[in-house]
Amino acid sequence: MGSSGGVELADIPSVDLMTELLRRMKCASKPDKRLILIGPPGSGKGTQSPIIKDEYCLCHLATGDMLRAAVAAKTPLGLKAKEGMDKGELVSDDLVVGIIDEAIKKPSCQKGFILDGFPRTVVQAQKLDEMLAKQGTKIDKVLNFAIDDAILEERITGRWIHPASGRTYHSKFAPPKVPGVDDVTGESLIQRKDDTAEVLKSRLESFHRQTEPVIDYYSKKSVVAQLHADKPPKEVTSEVQKSLS
């Protein structure tokens, strides 16, 4: 067990070891937290997640990335997942829960975790809860990044991009000097296909259809915190901290 990813502990600079040690000591006094983040695209979930992770010493579990990592590392579950994917099948719920089960045994997940993008269905939520119950733990909080669809639409469909430079504008919050034109080059701005009203509408519809039952399921367990995700990020951060204290 001496080396992780081929790096010997003896080769790690002292300052890095000390920093990590201090971080672990600081983390030791934090209460365990097992969290689920739910929110539509553009709700600011991605902004809050790293803040929560650092504040409470949690690991961030993005199930998509974990699946890819398990496949790449050829773990038993990863091989099983690849088998299914190669046949064009959806990865089974049991497999995803198994991969989460494996991941939360790592030292970085000792104080708990943030689950993002899972569970998407009530069945997945039940399987997750069963797995956690076997370990004698449970989900402590489900953070619901609640935001009006109309506000999201304004946030997202107002985004315009200058493809060559990557400069971004927003028709309401950060408009170009001339509508539809890049300030620097005078070239035309475009909208990402994902940012158009039609695409957003269908994404939001499927999001609500999928997640409402999951939120109801956890509401019955009294673990859901409703956040006002339309507020500025700093205010959302303090709402998160209140709900977790």
DOKEKE-908082 format. One record per residue (C-alpha): residue number from 1; residue in one letter; x, y, z. Coordinates in steps of 0.5 Angstrom, whole numbers, plus 500, padded with zeros to 3 digits. Each point is the difference from the previous one (the first is absolute). Layout:
! residues N
<site><resi>NUM</resi><resn>A</resn><X>X</X><Y>Y</Y><Z>Z</Z></site>
...
! end
This chain:
! residues 245
<site><resi>1</resi><resn>M</resn><X>500</X><Y>500</Y><Z>500</Z></site>
<site><resi>2</resi><resn>G</resn><X>506</X><Y>505</Y><Z>501</Z></site>
<site><resi>3</resi><resn>S</resn><X>499</X><Y>503</Y><Z>493</Z></site>
<site><resi>4</resi><resn>S</resn><X>494</X><Y>503</Y><Z>497</Z></site>
<site><resi>5</resi><resn>G</resn><X>500</X><Y>501</Y><Z>492</Z></site>
<site><resi>6</resi><resn>G</resn><X>508</X><Y>498</Y><Z>500</Z></site>
<site><resi>7</resi><resn>V</resn><X>502</X><Y>506</Y><Z>505</Z></site>
<site><resi>8</resi><resn>E</resn><X>504</X><Y>498</Y><Z>506</Z></site>
<site><resi>9</resi><resn>L</resn><X>498</X><Y>503</Y><Z>506</Z></site>
<site><resi>10</resi><resn>A</resn><X>507</X><Y>502</Y><Z>501</Z></site>
<site><resi>11</resi><resn>D</resn><X>501</X><Y>503</Y><Z>494</Z></site>
<site><resi>12</resi><resn>I</resn><X>494</X><Y>505</Y><Z>502</Z></site>
<site><resi>13</resi><resn>P</resn><X>503</X><Y>507</Y><Z>502</Z></site>
<site><resi>14</resi><resn>S</resn><X>499</X><Y>502</Y><Z>507</Z></site>
<site><resi>15</resi><resn>V</resn><X>496</X><Y>506</Y><Z>499</Z></site>
<site><resi>16</resi><resn>D</resn><X>495</X><Y>496</Y><Z>496</Z></site>
<site><resi>17</resi><resn>L</resn><X>500</X><Y>494</Y><Z>506</Z></site>
<site><resi>18</resi><resn>M</resn><X>499</X><Y>506</Y><Z>505</Z></site>
<site><resi>19</resi><resn>T</resn><X>495</X><Y>503</Y><Z>496</Z></site>
<site><resi>20</resi><resn>E</resn><X>496</X><Y>494</Y><Z>500</Z></site>
<site><resi>21</resi><resn>L</resn><X>501</X><Y>498</Y><Z>507</Z></site>
<site><resi>22</resi><resn>L</resn><X>497</X><Y>507</Y><Z>502</Z></site>
<site><resi>23</resi><resn>R</resn><X>494</X><Y>499</Y><Z>496</Z></site>
<site><resi>24</resi><resn>R</resn><X>499</X><Y>493</Y><Z>503</Z></site>
<site><resi>25</resi><resn>M</resn><X>500</X><Y>503</Y><Z>507</Z></site>
<site><resi>26</resi><resn>K</resn><X>496</X><Y>506</Y><Z>498</Z></site>
<site><resi>27</resi><resn>C</resn><X>495</X><Y>495</Y><Z>497</Z></site>
<site><resi>28</resi><resn>A</resn><X>500</X><Y>495</Y><Z>506</Z></site>
<site><resi>29</resi><resn>S</resn><X>496</X><Y>505</Y><Z>504</Z></site>
<site><resi>30</resi><resn>K</resn><X>495</X><Y>501</Y><Z>494</Z></site>
<site><resi>31</resi><resn>P</resn><X>493</X><Y>496</Y><Z>501</Z></site>
<site><resi>32</resi><resn>D</resn><X>499</X><Y>494</Y><Z>494</Z></site>
<site><resi>33</resi><resn>K</resn><X>495</X><Y>503</Y><Z>495</Z></site>
<site><resi>34</resi><resn>R</resn><X>497</X><Y>496</Y><Z>494</Z></site>
<site><resi>35</resi><resn>L</resn><X>497</X><Y>504</Y><Z>495</Z></site>
<site><resi>36</resi><resn>I</resn><X>496</X><Y>500</Y><Z>494</Z></site>
<site><resi>37</resi><resn>L</resn><X>500</X><Y>506</Y><Z>495</Z></site>
<site><resi>38</resi><resn>I</resn><X>494</X><Y>501</Y><Z>496</Z></site>
<site><resi>39</resi><resn>G</resn><X>499</X><Y>506</Y><Z>495</Z></site>
<site><resi>40</resi><resn>P</resn><X>499</X><Y>501</Y><Z>493</Z></site>
<site><resi>41</resi><resn>P</resn><X>505</X><Y>502</Y><Z>495</Z></site>
<site><resi>42</resi><resn>G</resn><X>502</X><Y>508</Y><Z>501</Z></site>
<site><resi>43</resi><resn>S</resn><X>498</X><Y>499</Y><Z>508</Z></site>
<site><resi>44</resi><resn>G</resn><X>507</X><Y>501</Y><Z>502</Z></site>
<site><resi>45</resi><resn>K</resn><X>501</X><Y>494</Y><Z>503</Z></site>
<site><resi>46</resi><resn>G</resn><X>507</X><Y>499</Y><Z>497</Z></site>
<site><resi>47</resi><resn>T</resn><X>502</X><Y>507</Y><Z>503</Z></site>
<site><resi>48</resi><resn>Q</resn><X>498</X><Y>497</Y><Z>507</Z></site>
<site><resi>49</resi><resn>S</resn><X>502</X><Y>493</Y><Z>500</Z></site>
<site><resi>50</resi><resn>P</resn><X>508</X><Y>502</Y><Z>501</Z></site>
<site><resi>51</resi><resn>I</resn><X>498</X><Y>505</Y><Z>505</Z></site>
<site><resi>52</resi><resn>I</resn><X>496</X><Y>494</Y><Z>504</Z></site>
<site><resi>53</resi><resn>K</resn><X>505</X><Y>495</Y><Z>499</Z></site>
<site><resi>54</resi><resn>D</resn><X>506</X><Y>504</Y><Z>503</Z></site>
<site><resi>55</resi><resn>E</resn><X>496</X><Y>503</Y><Z>506</Z></site>
<site><resi>56</resi><resn>Y</resn><X>498</X><Y>493</Y><Z>502</Z></site>
<site><resi>57</resi><resn>C</resn><X>506</X><Y>496</Y><Z>498</Z></site>
<site><resi>58</resi><resn>L</resn><X>495</X><Y>496</Y><Z>495</Z></site>
<site><resi>59</resi><resn>C</resn><X>502</X><Y>496</Y><Z>494</Z></site>
<site><resi>60</resi><resn>H</resn><X>496</X><Y>502</Y><Z>493</Z></site>
<site><resi>61</resi><resn>L</resn><X>497</X><Y>494</Y><Z>497</Z></site>
<site><resi>62</resi><resn>A</resn><X>498</X><Y>501</Y><Z>493</Z></site>
<site><resi>63</resi><resn>T</resn><X>497</X><Y>494</Y><Z>498</Z></site>
<site><resi>64</resi><resn>G</resn><X>501</X><Y>501</Y><Z>492</Z></site>
<site><resi>65</resi><resn>D</resn><X>508</X><Y>501</Y><Z>502</Z></site>
<site><resi>66</resi><resn>M</resn><X>500</X><Y>494</Y><Z>505</Z></site>
<site><resi>67</resi><resn>L</resn><X>497</X><Y>495</Y><Z>494</Z></site>
<site><resi>68</resi><resn>R</resn><X>505</X><Y>502</Y><Z>495</Z></site>
<site><resi>69</resi><resn>A</resn><X>506</X><Y>500</Y><Z>505</Z></site>
<site><resi>70</resi><resn>A</resn><X>498</X><Y>493</Y><Z>502</Z></site>
<site><resi>71</resi><resn>V</resn><X>500</X><Y>498</Y><Z>493</Z></site>
<site><resi>72</resi><resn>A</resn><X>506</X><Y>503</Y><Z>499</Z></site>
<site><resi>73</resi><resn>A</resn><X>503</X><Y>496</Y><Z>506</Z></site>
<site><resi>74</resi><resn>K</resn><X>497</X><Y>494</Y><Z>498</Z></site>
<site><resi>75</resi><resn>T</resn><X>497</X><Y>498</Y><Z>507</Z></site>
<site><resi>76</resi><resn>P</resn><X>496</X><Y>494</Y><Z>500</Z></site>
<site><resi>77</resi><resn>L</resn><X>494</X><Y>505</Y><Z>500</Z></site>
<site><resi>78</resi><resn>G</resn><X>503</X><Y>504</Y><Z>495</Z></site>
<site><resi>79</resi><resn>L</resn><X>501</X><Y>494</Y><Z>495</Z></site>
<site><resi>80</resi><resn>K</resn><X>492</X><Y>498</Y><Z>502</Z></site>
<site><resi>81</resi><resn>A</resn><X>498</X><Y>508</Y><Z>498</Z></site>
<site><resi>82</resi><resn>K</resn><X>504</X><Y>499</Y><Z>494</Z></site>
<site><resi>83</resi><resn>E</resn><X>497</X><Y>494</Y><Z>498</Z></site>
<site><resi>84</resi><resn>G</resn><X>493</X><Y>503</Y><Z>500</Z></site>
<site><resi>85</resi><resn>M</resn><X>502</X><Y>507</Y><Z>497</Z></site>
<site><resi>86</resi><resn>D</resn><X>503</X><Y>496</Y><Z>494</Z></site>
<site><resi>87</resi><resn>K</resn><X>494</X><Y>496</Y><Z>499</Z></site>
<site><resi>88</resi><resn>G</resn><X>497</X><Y>507</Y><Z>500</Z></site>
<site><resi>89</resi><resn>E</resn><X>496</X><Y>499</Y><Z>506</Z></site>
<site><resi>90</resi><resn>L</resn><X>499</X><Y>505</Y><Z>506</Z></site>
<site><resi>91</resi><resn>V</resn><X>504</X><Y>499</Y><Z>506</Z></site>
<site><resi>92</resi><resn>S</resn><X>496</X><Y>496</Y><Z>505</Z></site>
<site><resi>93</resi><resn>D</resn><X>498</X><Y>504</Y><Z>507</Z></site>
<site><resi>94</resi><resn>D</resn><X>503</X><Y>494</Y><Z>504</Z></site>
<site><resi>95</resi><resn>L</resn><X>507</X><Y>501</Y><Z>496</Z></site>
<site><resi>96</resi><resn>V</resn><X>500</X><Y>508</Y><Z>501</Z></site>
<site><resi>97</resi><resn>V</resn><X>498</X><Y>499</Y><Z>508</Z></site>
<site><resi>98</resi><resn>G</resn><X>506</X><Y>495</Y><Z>500</Z></site>
<site><resi>99</resi><resn>I</resn><X>505</X><Y>505</Y><Z>497</Z></site>
<site><resi>100</resi><resn>I</resn><X>497</X><Y>505</Y><Z>505</Z></site>
<site><resi>101</resi><resn>D</resn><X>501</X><Y>495</Y><Z>506</Z></site>
<site><resi>102</resi><resn>E</resn><X>507</X><Y>499</Y><Z>497</Z></site>
<site><resi>103</resi><resn>A</resn><X>502</X><Y>507</Y><Z>500</Z></site>
<site><resi>104</resi><resn>I</resn><X>497</X><Y>502</Y><Z>507</Z></site>
<site><resi>105</resi><resn>K</resn><X>505</X><Y>495</Y><Z>503</Z></site>
<site><resi>106</resi><resn>K</resn><X>506</X><Y>505</Y><Z>498</Z></site>
<site><resi>107</resi><resn>P</resn><X>504</X><Y>504</Y><Z>505</Z></site>
<site><resi>108</resi><resn>S</resn><X>498</X><Y>506</Y><Z>497</Z></site>
<site><resi>109</resi><resn>C</resn><X>492</X><Y>498</Y><Z>501</Z></site>
<site><resi>110</resi><resn>Q</resn><X>501</X><Y>499</Y><Z>507</Z></site>
<site><resi>111</resi><resn>K</resn><X>496</X><Y>506</Y><Z>502</Z></site>
<site><resi>112</resi><resn>G</resn><X>495</X><Y>499</Y><Z>495</Z></site>
<site><resi>113</resi><resn>F</resn><X>498</X><Y>502</Y><Z>493</Z></site>
<site><resi>114</resi><resn>I</resn><X>497</X><Y>504</Y><Z>495</Z></site>
<site><resi>115</resi><resn>L</resn><X>496</X><Y>496</Y><Z>495</Z></site>
<site><resi>116</resi><resn>D</resn><X>498</X><Y>504</Y><Z>494</Z></site>
<site><resi>117</resi><resn>G</resn><X>496</X><Y>497</Y><Z>494</Z></site>
<site><resi>118</resi><resn>F</resn><X>497</X><Y>494</Y><Z>504</Z></site>
<site><resi>119</resi><resn>P</resn><X>495</X><Y>498</Y><Z>502</Z></site>
<site><resi>120</resi><resn>R</resn><X>496</X><Y>502</Y><Z>494</Z></site>
<site><resi>121</resi><resn>T</resn><X>494</X><Y>495</Y><Z>502</Z></site>
<site><resi>122</resi><resn>V</resn><X>497</X><Y>498</Y><Z>506</Z></site>
<site><resi>123</resi><resn>V</resn><X>502</X><Y>493</Y><Z>499</Z></site>
<site><resi>124</resi><resn>Q</resn><X>507</X><Y>502</Y><Z>500</Z></site>
<site><resi>125</resi><resn>A</resn><X>499</X><Y>504</Y><Z>506</Z></site>
<site><resi>126</resi><resn>Q</resn><X>497</X><Y>494</Y><Z>504</Z></site>
<site><resi>127</resi><resn>K</resn><X>506</X><Y>496</Y><Z>497</Z></site>
<site><resi>128</resi><resn>L</resn><X>505</X><Y>505</Y><Z>503</Z></site>
<site><resi>129</resi><resn>D</resn><X>497</X><Y>500</Y><Z>506</Z></site>
<site><resi>130</resi><resn>E</resn><X>500</X><Y>493</Y><Z>501</Z></site>
<site><resi>131</resi><resn>M</resn><X>507</X><Y>500</Y><Z>499</Z></site>
<site><resi>132</resi><resn>L</resn><X>502</X><Y>505</Y><Z>505</Z></site>
<site><resi>133</resi><resn>A</resn><X>495</X><Y>497</Y><Z>505</Z></site>
<site><resi>134</resi><resn>K</resn><X>505</X><Y>494</Y><Z>499</Z></site>
<site><resi>135</resi><resn>Q</resn><X>506</X><Y>504</Y><Z>502</Z></site>
<site><resi>136</resi><resn>G</resn><X>496</X><Y>503</Y><Z>506</Z></site>
<site><resi>137</resi><resn>T</resn><X>499</X><Y>507</Y><Z>497</Z></site>
<site><resi>138</resi><resn>K</resn><X>495</X><Y>504</Y><Z>496</Z></site>
<site><resi>139</resi><resn>I</resn><X>499</X><Y>506</Y><Z>496</Z></site>
<site><resi>140</resi><resn>D</resn><X>500</X><Y>506</Y><Z>504</Z></site>
<site><resi>141</resi><resn>K</resn><X>498</X><Y>506</Y><Z>496</Z></site>
<site><resi>142</resi><resn>V</resn><X>497</X><Y>501</Y><Z>493</Z></site>
<site><resi>143</resi><resn>L</resn><X>502</X><Y>507</Y><Z>497</Z></site>
<site><resi>144</resi><resn>N</resn><X>494</X><Y>502</Y><Z>495</Z></site>
<site><resi>145</resi><resn>F</resn><X>503</X><Y>505</Y><Z>496</Z></site>
<site><resi>146</resi><resn>A</resn><X>493</X><Y>503</Y><Z>499</Z></site>
<site><resi>147</resi><resn>I</resn><X>499</X><Y>505</Y><Z>494</Z></site>
<site><resi>148</resi><resn>D</resn><X>495</X><Y>503</Y><Z>496</Z></site>
<site><resi>149</resi><resn>D</resn><X>500</X><Y>497</Y><Z>493</Z></site>
<site><resi>150</resi><resn>A</resn><X>499</X><Y>507</Y><Z>497</Z></site>
<site><resi>151</resi><resn>I</resn><X>506</X><Y>503</Y><Z>504</Z></site>
<site><resi>152</resi><resn>L</resn><X>504</X><Y>494</Y><Z>497</Z></site>
<site><resi>153</resi><resn>E</resn><X>498</X><Y>501</Y><Z>493</Z></site>
<site><resi>154</resi><resn>E</resn><X>502</X><Y>507</Y><Z>501</Z></site>
<site><resi>155</resi><resn>R</resn><X>507</X><Y>498</Y><Z>503</Z></site>
<site><resi>156</resi><resn>I</resn><X>502</X><Y>495</Y><Z>494</Z></site>
<site><resi>157</resi><resn>T</resn><X>496</X><Y>502</Y><Z>494</Z></site>
<site><resi>158</resi><resn>G</resn><X>504</X><Y>507</Y><Z>501</Z></site>
<site><resi>159</resi><resn>R</resn><X>506</X><Y>497</Y><Z>499</Z></site>
<site><resi>160</resi><resn>W</resn><X>504</X><Y>502</Y><Z>494</Z></site>
<site><resi>161</resi><resn>I</resn><X>507</X><Y>498</Y><Z>498</Z></site>
<site><resi>162</resi><resn>H</resn><X>506</X><Y>502</Y><Z>495</Z></site>
<site><resi>163</resi><resn>P</resn><X>502</X><Y>494</Y><Z>498</Z></site>
<site><resi>164</resi><resn>A</resn><X>507</X><Y>502</Y><Z>498</Z></site>
<site><resi>165</resi><resn>S</resn><X>502</X><Y>503</Y><Z>506</Z></site>
<site><resi>166</resi><resn>G</resn><X>495</X><Y>496</Y><Z>505</Z></site>
<site><resi>167</resi><resn>R</resn><X>498</X><Y>507</Y><Z>503</Z></site>
<site><resi>168</resi><resn>T</resn><X>493</X><Y>499</Y><Z>503</Z></site>
<site><resi>169</resi><resn>Y</resn><X>495</X><Y>506</Y><Z>500</Z></site>
<site><resi>170</resi><resn>H</resn><X>493</X><Y>500</Y><Z>503</Z></site>
<site><resi>171</resi><resn>S</resn><X>494</X><Y>504</Y><Z>497</Z></site>
<site><resi>172</resi><resn>K</resn><X>498</X><Y>502</Y><Z>506</Z></site>
<site><resi>173</resi><resn>F</resn><X>505</X><Y>500</Y><Z>505</Z></site>
<site><resi>174</resi><resn>A</resn><X>506</X><Y>501</Y><Z>496</Z></site>
<site><resi>175</resi><resn>P</resn><X>498</X><Y>502</Y><Z>493</Z></site>
<site><resi>176</resi><resn>P</resn><X>505</X><Y>502</Y><Z>495</Z></site>
<site><resi>177</resi><resn>K</resn><X>500</X><Y>507</Y><Z>497</Z></site>
<site><resi>178</resi><resn>V</resn><X>497</X><Y>498</Y><Z>494</Z></site>
<site><resi>179</resi><resn>P</resn><X>495</X><Y>495</Y><Z>500</Z></site>
<site><resi>180</resi><resn>G</resn><X>502</X><Y>493</Y><Z>497</Z></site>
<site><resi>181</resi><resn>V</resn><X>507</X><Y>503</Y><Z>499</Z></site>
<site><resi>182</resi><resn>D</resn><X>507</X><Y>499</Y><Z>504</Z></site>
<site><resi>183</resi><resn>D</resn><X>502</X><Y>506</Y><Z>503</Z></site>
<site><resi>184</resi><resn>V</resn><X>508</X><Y>499</Y><Z>498</Z></site>
<site><resi>185</resi><resn>T</resn><X>499</X><Y>497</Y><Z>493</Z></site>
<site><resi>186</resi><resn>G</resn><X>494</X><Y>502</Y><Z>498</Z></site>
<site><resi>187</resi><resn>E</resn><X>498</X><Y>493</Y><Z>497</Z></site>
<site><resi>188</resi><resn>S</resn><X>493</X><Y>497</Y><Z>501</Z></site>
<site><resi>189</resi><resn>L</resn><X>499</X><Y>496</Y><Z>507</Z></site>
<site><resi>190</resi><resn>I</resn><X>496</X><Y>493</Y><Z>500</Z></site>
<site><resi>191</resi><resn>Q</resn><X>496</X><Y>496</Y><Z>505</Z></site>
<site><resi>192</resi><resn>R</resn><X>502</X><Y>493</Y><Z>502</Z></site>
<site><resi>193</resi><resn>K</resn><X>495</X><Y>495</Y><Z>498</Z></site>
<site><resi>194</resi><resn>D</resn><X>499</X><Y>498</Y><Z>507</Z></site>
<site><resi>195</resi><resn>D</resn><X>498</X><Y>508</Y><Z>502</Z></site>
<site><resi>196</resi><resn>T</resn><X>494</X><Y>500</Y><Z>496</Z></site>
<site><resi>197</resi><resn>A</resn><X>493</X><Y>501</Y><Z>502</Z></site>
<site><resi>198</resi><resn>E</resn><X>498</X><Y>494</Y><Z>497</Z></site>
<site><resi>199</resi><resn>V</resn><X>505</X><Y>495</Y><Z>503</Z></site>
<site><resi>200</resi><resn>L</resn><X>500</X><Y>503</Y><Z>507</Z></site>
<site><resi>201</resi><resn>K</resn><X>492</X><Y>499</Y><Z>500</Z></site>
<site><resi>202</resi><resn>S</resn><X>501</X><Y>493</Y><Z>499</Z></site>
<site><resi>203</resi><resn>R</resn><X>506</X><Y>499</Y><Z>504</Z></site>
<site><resi>204</resi><resn>L</resn><X>496</X><Y>504</Y><Z>506</Z></site>
<site><resi>205</resi><resn>E</resn><X>494</X><Y>495</Y><Z>498</Z></site>
<site><resi>206</resi><resn>S</resn><X>503</X><Y>494</Y><Z>501</Z></site>
<site><resi>207</resi><resn>F</resn><X>504</X><Y>503</Y><Z>506</Z></site>
<site><resi>208</resi><resn>H</resn><X>493</X><Y>501</Y><Z>504</Z></site>
<site><resi>209</resi><resn>R</resn><X>497</X><Y>494</Y><Z>498</Z></site>
<site><resi>210</resi><resn>Q</resn><X>506</X><Y>496</Y><Z>502</Z></site>
<site><resi>211</resi><resn>T</resn><X>502</X><Y>503</Y><Z>507</Z></site>
<site><resi>212</resi><resn>E</resn><X>493</X><Y>503</Y><Z>503</Z></site>
<site><resi>213</resi><resn>P</resn><X>499</X><Y>492</Y><Z>502</Z></site>
<site><resi>214</resi><resn>V</resn><X>507</X><Y>500</Y><Z>503</Z></site>
<site><resi>215</resi><resn>I</resn><X>499</X><Y>506</Y><Z>504</Z></site>
<site><resi>216</resi><resn>D</resn><X>493</X><Y>498</Y><Z>502</Z></site>
<site><resi>217</resi><resn>Y</resn><X>503</X><Y>493</Y><Z>503</Z></site>
<site><resi>218</resi><resn>Y</resn><X>505</X><Y>504</Y><Z>504</Z></site>
<site><resi>219</resi><resn>S</resn><X>495</X><Y>505</Y><Z>502</Z></site>
<site><resi>220</resi><resn>K</resn><X>497</X><Y>495</Y><Z>504</Z></site>
<site><resi>221</resi><resn>K</resn><X>506</X><Y>498</Y><Z>503</Z></site>
<site><resi>222</resi><resn>S</resn><X>501</X><Y>508</Y><Z>502</Z></site>
<site><resi>223</resi><resn>V</resn><X>507</X><Y>500</Y><Z>497</Z></site>
<site><resi>224</resi><resn>V</resn><X>498</X><Y>505</Y><Z>495</Z></site>
<site><resi>225</resi><resn>A</resn><X>503</X><Y>507</Y><Z>500</Z></site>
<site><resi>226</resi><resn>Q</resn><X>497</X><Y>505</Y><Z>495</Z></site>
<site><resi>227</resi><resn>L</resn><X>505</X><Y>505</Y><Z>498</Z></site>
<site><resi>228</resi><resn>H</resn><X>498</X><Y>507</Y><Z>496</Z></site>
<site><resi>229</resi><resn>A</resn><X>505</X><Y>499</Y><Z>494</Z></site>
<site><resi>230</resi><resn>D</resn><X>498</X><Y>506</Y><Z>497</Z></site>
<site><resi>231</resi><resn>K</resn><X>503</X><Y>504</Y><Z>505</Z></site>
<site><resi>232</resi><resn>P</resn><X>508</X><Y>502</Y><Z>499</Z></site>
<site><resi>233</resi><resn>P</resn><X>505</X><Y>495</Y><Z>501</Z></site>
<site><resi>234</resi><resn>K</resn><X>502</X><Y>503</Y><Z>507</Z></site>
<site><resi>235</resi><resn>E</resn><X>493</X><Y>500</Y><Z>503</Z></site>
<site><resi>236</resi><resn>V</resn><X>499</X><Y>492</Y><Z>497</Z></site>
<site><resi>237</resi><resn>T</resn><X>506</X><Y>498</Y><Z>504</Z></site>
<site><resi>238</resi><resn>S</resn><X>498</X><Y>503</Y><Z>507</Z></site>
<site><resi>239</resi><resn>E</resn><X>493</X><Y>497</Y><Z>498</Z></site>
<site><resi>240</resi><resn>V</resn><X>504</X><Y>493</Y><Z>499</Z></site>
<site><resi>241</resi><resn>Q</resn><X>504</X><Y>501</Y><Z>507</Z></site>
<site><resi>242</resi><resn>K</resn><X>494</X><Y>502</Y><Z>504</Z></site>
<site><resi>243</resi><resn>S</resn><X>496</X><Y>493</Y><Z>497</Z></site>
<site><resi>244</resi><resn>L</resn><X>506</X><Y>496</Y><Z>502</Z></site>
<site><resi>245</resi><resn>S</resn><X>502</X><Y>503</Y><Z>507</Z></site>
! end
